[in-house]
Amino acid sequence: MDAEPLLKLLRDKKPLVIERWQQLMSERLTRNYNLSNMTRKGDIYFDYLTDLHIETDSHPILQKVPEWCQRFEELQLQIIDIIQCSHMWRRSLVEVCGDSLSIKLFQAICLRIDEFEAVLTESYWQTTVASIKEKDMAIHELHDDRMNLIGKMAASMAHEIRNPLTSIKGFVQLLRSNIRTLPVEKTDAYLEFIEAECNNMHMQVTGFLSFSKRPMVEEEMAPISVKQILDYNLSLLRPRLINENVHLNVNILDNMMLRVQKLAIQQVLNNLINNGIDALSDAKYDKKINITAFEDHLKAYIHITNNGPEIPTELAKSLFTPFVTNKTNGTGLGLTICKQIMSKNDGDISFKSTEEETVFMLSFPKSAS
């Protein structure tokens, strides 16, 4: 029998062949497929099988290969799935059209199945290899970024802890060489400075640990006087304020209380006041830092203002981003840690900067105070 009448009989059974192919595929593959997509692909593929007058390397179906390979990758198909699909086409043709197929026609169709399978598996293999290489490159880049981040974190921690350690070492040496002759008051003062520097290091380590996703022992919230917490920080920073010739003005609302993590908020205040002093380091005019604390019916506020230069616009856009700083010896982590600490204390930190002054604003909800 001539091939063309057989092909016509075959094409008449196209819906049944595609339906049977879908059934066979569904039985053997565990992945979820979109039925309408399978029907469209089946329709295109069936036309290819019966377009015997068009060579495989010239058939329009080849234009679909990149699109199909991308879809196969999304579905995480394996090459064995493509081969299985070819087997299911042969079986569905035999089961549905066995009486309409001659050996010669079936051989021609099987040859086309094999030819397209070779094209599709080769293309999919190349797509998979390219994807693996891309993912490997991304993993290497991520690893390099993490190693770079670890290096910056280590350098930052060393920078923040070195100064307190130097102070502690100096006071210990003073005590060791003069312990028998120093008056008790002087000894107590030295010990207080050592204790304060130890607390400072504790605050720094707590801040760095806040970057870790691992659970750690959190400092408990407790009621604390704003005056008490500021007095403590200023007792540590007063020598620097004097050395830098910075005039300090403090205006605190009487009996103002916060419910916060004491050491953590001390670290925030210490960082912001130190930043204010740093901002005034090159000023040739009267240097001023104002600290005000007040509250309304919703929130409690602490504002720390300095009359230093305006924060550059580009820096201001990402001021709380890790490692963003314009200081020569800065770590770029201080304000990021402050942001995290304020978030953990149900508060917020913001700022505004003009040519006249820069103010950092801490706010705490009254429910937390």
C-alpha positions in Angstrom: 0.0 0.0 0.0 1.3 3.5 -0.9 2.7 5.5 2.1 0.5 8.6 1.6 -2.9 6.8 2.3 -1.3 5.2 5.3 -0.1 8.6 6.5 -3.6 9.9 6.1 -5.0 7.1 8.2 -2.3 7.8 10.8 -3.1 11.5 10.9 -6.8 10.8 11.4 -5.9 9.0 14.6 -3.6 11.8 15.9 -5.8 12.8 18.9 -5.9 9.1 20.0 -2.2 8.7 19.6 -1.4 11.8 21.7 -3.9 10.9 24.4 -2.4 7.4 24.7 1.1 8.9 24.8 0.0 11.2 27.6 -1.4 8.3 29.6 1.8 6.3 29.2 4.0 9.2 30.3 1.8 9.9 33.3 2.1 6.3 34.4 5.9 6.3 34.2 7.0 9.7 35.3 6.4 11.0 38.9 6.8 14.7 38.0 3.8 17.0 37.6 3.3 18.1 34.0 0.9 20.7 32.6 -1.6 18.7 30.5 -2.2 21.5 28.0 1.5 22.0 27.5 1.9 18.2 26.9 -0.9 18.3 24.4 0.7 21.2 22.5 4.1 19.5 22.4 2.5 16.2 21.4 0.7 17.9 18.6 3.9 19.5 17.2 5.8 16.3 17.7 3.2 14.1 15.9 3.3 16.5 12.9 7.1 16.1 12.8 6.8 12.3 12.8 4.3 12.3 9.9 6.0 15.1 7.8 8.2 12.5 6.1 8.7 14.8 3.1 10.7 17.3 5.4 14.2 16.2 6.6 14.8 16.3 10.3 17.5 19.0 10.1 15.1 21.2 8.1 12.0 20.7 10.1 10.4 23.6 12.0 10.4 21.5 15.2 14.1 22.2 15.7 13.2 25.8 16.5 11.4 24.5 19.6 14.4 22.6 20.9 15.9 25.5 23.0 12.5 26.3 24.5 11.9 22.6 25.4 15.3 22.2 26.9 14.8 25.2 29.1 11.4 23.7 30.2 13.0 20.3 30.9 15.6 22.0 33.1 12.9 23.8 35.1 11.2 20.4 35.6 14.6 18.8 36.5 14.2 16.1 33.8 17.0 13.7 33.2 18.1 12.5 29.7 16.6 9.1 30.5 13.2 10.8 30.6 13.7 12.0 27.1 14.6 8.5 26.0 11.6 7.1 27.8 9.4 9.6 26.0 10.6 8.3 22.6 9.7 4.8 23.7 6.2 5.9 24.7 5.7 7.4 21.3 6.6 4.1 19.6 4.3 2.2 21.9 1.4 4.6 21.5 1.7 4.4 17.7 1.8 0.7 17.7 -1.2 0.4 20.1 -3.4 2.9 18.4 -2.3 2.6 14.7 -0.9 -0.9 14.5 -3.4 -1.9 11.7 -2.5 1.3 9.8 1.2 0.9 9.8 3.3 -0.9 7.3 6.8 -2.1 8.3 8.4 0.4 6.0 6.3 3.3 7.4 7.0 2.3 10.9 10.7 2.1 10.2 10.7 5.6 8.7 8.8 7.0 11.7 11.2 5.2 14.1 14.2 6.7 12.3 12.7 10.2 12.8 12.1 9.5 16.5 15.8 8.4 16.8 17.0 11.5 14.9 15.1 14.0 17.0 16.0 12.1 20.2 19.6 12.5 19.3 19.2 16.3 18.6 17.2 16.9 21.8 19.4 14.9 24.1 22.6 16.6 22.8 21.0 20.0 23.2 19.7 19.2 26.7 23.1 17.8 27.7 24.7 21.0 26.6 22.1 23.1 28.4 22.6 21.0 31.6 26.4 21.3 31.4 26.2 25.1 30.9 23.8 25.3 33.8 26.1 23.3 36.1 29.1 25.5 35.1 27.0 28.6 35.8 26.0 27.3 39.2 29.5 26.2 40.0 30.7 29.7 39.2 28.0 31.3 41.4 29.0 28.9 44.2 32.7 30.0 43.9 31.7 33.6 43.8 29.5 33.2 46.8 32.3 31.4 48.6 34.8 34.2 47.7 32.3 36.8 48.9 31.8 35.0 52.2 35.5 34.6 52.8 35.9 38.3 52.0 33.1 39.1 54.5 34.8 36.9 57.1 38.0 38.7 56.6 36.4 42.1 57.0 34.5 40.9 60.1 37.7 39.6 61.6 39.6 42.9 60.9 36.7 44.9 62.2 36.5 42.9 65.5 40.3 43.3 65.9 40.0 47.0 65.4 37.2 47.4 67.9 38.8 45.2 70.6 42.4 46.3 70.3 41.8 49.8 71.9 40.1 48.5 75.0 42.8 45.8 75.4 45.5 48.4 75.1 43.9 50.5 77.8 43.4 47.4 80.1 47.1 46.5 79.6 48.2 50.0 80.5 46.2 50.1 83.7 47.3 46.6 84.7 51.0 47.7 84.2 50.3 50.8 86.4 48.8 48.7 89.1 51.6 46.1 89.0 54.4 48.7 89.3 52.6 50.9 91.9 50.2 48.6 93.7 52.0 49.0 97.1 52.2 52.8 96.9 49.0 53.8 95.2 46.2 55.1 97.4 43.1 53.1 97.6 41.1 55.7 95.7 43.5 55.6 92.8 43.5 51.8 92.7 39.7 51.7 92.7 39.7 54.2 89.8 42.0 52.1 87.8 40.0 49.0 88.5 36.8 50.9 87.4 38.5 51.8 84.1 39.5 48.2 83.6 36.0 47.0 84.3 34.5 49.7 82.0 36.8 48.6 79.2 35.9 44.9 79.7 32.2 46.0 79.5 33.1 47.8 76.3 34.6 44.7 74.8 31.6 42.7 75.9 29.4 45.2 74.0 31.5 44.9 70.9 31.4 41.1 70.9 27.7 41.1 71.5 27.3 43.4 68.5 29.3 41.1 66.2 27.4 38.1 67.4 24.2 39.8 66.3 25.3 39.1 62.7 25.2 35.3 63.4 22.1 33.3 62.6 23.0 30.8 65.3 21.0 31.2 68.6 22.8 32.9 71.4 22.0 33.9 74.9 20.2 37.2 74.6 20.6 40.0 77.2 17.3 40.3 79.1 15.1 43.4 78.8 15.1 45.4 82.0 13.8 48.9 83.2 16.6 51.4 83.2 16.9 55.2 83.8 17.9 57.1 80.7 20.0 59.4 82.9 21.8 56.4 84.4 22.6 54.8 81.1 23.8 58.1 79.6 25.9 59.0 82.7 27.7 55.7 82.4 28.6 56.3 78.7 29.6 59.9 79.3 31.9 58.9 82.2 33.8 56.8 79.7 33.8 59.3 76.9 34.4 62.5 78.9 38.2 62.3 78.6 37.9 62.1 74.9 35.4 65.0 74.8 37.9 67.1 76.8 40.8 66.1 74.6 38.9 66.9 71.4 37.7 70.2 72.9 34.0 69.2 72.3 31.4 71.1 74.3 28.7 68.7 75.5 25.1 69.7 76.4 22.8 67.2 77.9 19.0 67.8 78.3 17.2 64.7 79.7 13.6 64.5 80.9 13.5 63.8 84.6 12.6 60.2 85.6 12.6 59.0 82.0 12.7 55.2 81.8 13.2 52.6 79.1 12.7 48.9 79.1 15.7 47.7 77.0 18.8 45.6 76.9 21.1 47.7 79.0 24.6 46.7 77.6 23.3 46.7 74.0 21.8 50.2 74.3 24.9 51.4 76.0 26.8 50.2 72.9 24.4 52.2 70.6 24.9 55.4 72.6 28.7 54.8 72.8 28.9 54.4 69.1 26.7 57.4 68.2 28.6 59.8 70.6 32.0 58.5 69.4 30.8 59.0 65.8 29.8 62.6 66.7 33.2 63.3 68.1 34.8 61.8 65.0 32.7 64.0 62.7 34.0 67.1 64.6 37.7 66.0 64.5 38.7 68.4 61.7 36.3 71.3 62.6 38.0 74.7 63.2 35.0 76.2 64.9 33.3 75.6 68.3 32.5 71.9 68.4 29.2 70.9 70.0 27.3 67.7 70.8 23.8 67.9 72.2 22.0 65.0 73.7 18.3 65.3 74.4 15.9 62.8 75.7 12.1 63.3 75.7 8.9 61.4 75.2 5.3 61.8 73.9 2.2 59.7 74.4 3.5 57.1 71.9 7.3 56.9 72.1 10.4 57.8 74.0 13.3 59.5 72.1 17.0 60.1 72.4 18.5 62.5 69.9 22.3 62.9 69.5 23.3 66.0 67.5 26.6 67.3 66.4 27.4 70.5 64.4 29.9 68.7 62.1 29.8 68.6 58.3 26.9 67.2 56.4 26.9 63.4 55.7 27.6 63.0 51.9 24.5 62.1 49.9 25.9 58.9 48.5 27.1 57.8 51.9 23.7 58.7 53.5 21.8 56.4 51.1 23.5 53.3 52.5 24.7 54.4 56.0 23.3 51.4 57.8 24.7 48.9 55.3 27.7 46.8 56.5 31.2 48.1 55.7 29.9 51.4 54.5 32.1 54.2 56.0 34.1 57.3 55.0 36.5 57.0 58.0 40.1 56.1 57.2 40.2 53.5 60.1 36.5 52.8 60.3 35.0 49.4 60.1 31.6 50.3 58.6 29.9 48.0 61.1 29.0 50.3 63.9 25.8 51.7 62.6 24.7 48.4 61.2 25.1 46.9 64.6 23.2 49.8 66.1 20.4 49.2 63.6 20.1 45.5 64.6 20.3 46.3 68.4 17.5 48.9 68.0 15.4 46.4 66.1 15.9 43.8 68.8 14.8 46.4 71.4 11.6 47.1 69.4 13.0 50.6 68.6 14.3 52.4 65.5 17.2 54.5 64.5 17.2 57.2 61.8 19.1 60.4 61.0 19.0 63.7 59.2 21.9 65.7 58.1 22.3 69.3 56.9 25.2 71.7 56.5 24.4 73.0 60.0 24.0 69.8 62.0 23.6 66.0 61.9 21.2 64.3 64.3 20.8 60.6 65.0 17.4 59.8 66.4 16.6 56.8 68.6 12.9 56.0 69.3 11.4 53.4 71.6 7.7 52.5 71.8 6.1 53.5 75.1 4.9 49.9 75.4 8.5 48.9 75.7 9.3 51.5 78.3 
